[in-house]
Amino acid sequence: MTAPTTAPAPSRTAAPAWVPACPSHRLQPERGVAVLLPGGAQAALFRTHDGALYALDNTDPFTGAAVLSRGIVGDRAGEPTLASPMLKHRFALRTGASLDDPEVRLATYPVREHDGRVYVAARPH
């Protein structure tokens, strides 16, 4: 007779699963790339002129359109921002916070660059 076994509970500190997004040289400064994540979610990936990488939800919360990867990267008082191509609502790239509506926030995703490729975490922060 064998004792029943159960799978261990997932660790909350487990390393994120990484999704390859694109070769590093293809991610041009201030031009977005849409990344399809497991489960069908999408992330909008950006590199700013200073080389920093950001990824946030690709769906505009004000219109429901998956277009933020086509948004306009900018700056507001030193904070890197993204303006939606639809209605020009702005979001902080670092936090996903809406700069137009304090109750709205986009999910943000960890990003890394390794061996000439850019990766986005499969799950948001």
Residue pairs with C-beta under 8 A, 6 or more apart in sequence:
16 110
16 121
16 122
16 123
17 38
17 121
17 122
17 123
18 112
18 119
18 120
18 121
18 122
19 35
19 36
19 37
19 38
19 119
19 120
19 121
19 122
20 117
20 118
20 119
21 27
21 33
21 35
21 45
21 55
21 117
21 118
21 119
21 120
22 33
22 35
22 45
22 117
22 118
23 116
23 117
23 118
24 113
24 116
24 117
24 118
25 116
26 33
27 33
27 45
27 46
27 47
27 53
27 118
28 47
29 47
29 48
29 49
29 51
30 46
30 47
30 48
30 49
30 73
31 46
32 44
32 45
32 46
32 68
32 69
32 70
32 71
32 73
32 82
33 44
33 45
33 46
33 69
34 42
34 43
34 44
34 45
34 58
34 66
34 69
35 42
35 43
35 44
35 45
35 55
35 58
35 120
36 42
37 43
37 120
37 122
38 122
41 57
42 57
42 58
42 59
42 66
42 69
43 55
43 56
43 57
43 58
43 109
43 120
44 55
44 56
44 57
44 58
44 68
44 69
44 71
44 82
45 53
45 54
45 55
45 69
45 111
45 118
45 120
46 53
46 54
46 55
46 73
46 82
46 93
47 53
47 54
47 118
48 54
48 73
48 80
48 93
52 80
53 111
53 112
53 113
53 118
54 80
54 93
54 94
54 108
54 111
55 108
55 109
55 110
55 111
55 120
55 121
56 68
56 82
56 91
56 93
56 96
56 106
56 107
56 108
56 109
57 68
57 96
57 106
57 107
57 108
57 124
58 66
58 67
58 68
58 69
59 65
59 66
59 68
60 66
60 67
60 68
60 84
60 86
60 87
60 89
61 98
61 104
61 106
62 84
62 86
62 87
62 89
62 104
63 84
63 86
63 87
65 86
67 84
67 85
67 86
68 82
68 84
68 85
68 91
68 106
70 85
71 82
71 83
71 84
71 85
72 82
72 83
72 85
72 88
73 80
73 81
73 82
73 93
74 80
74 81
74 82
74 83
74 90
75 81
76 90
76 99
79 92
79 93
79 94
80 92
80 93
80 94
81 90
81 91
81 92
81 93
81 99
82 90
82 91
82 93
83 89
83 90
83 91
84 90
84 91
89 98
89 99
89 100
89 101
90 98
90 99
90 100
91 97
91 98
91 99
91 106
92 99
94 108
95 105
95 108
96 105
96 106
96 107
96 108
97 104
97 105
97 106
98 104
98 105
98 106
107 124
107 125
108 124
108 125
109 120
109 121
109 123
109 124
109 125
110 120
110 121
110 125
111 118
111 119
111 120
111 121
112 118
112 119
113 119
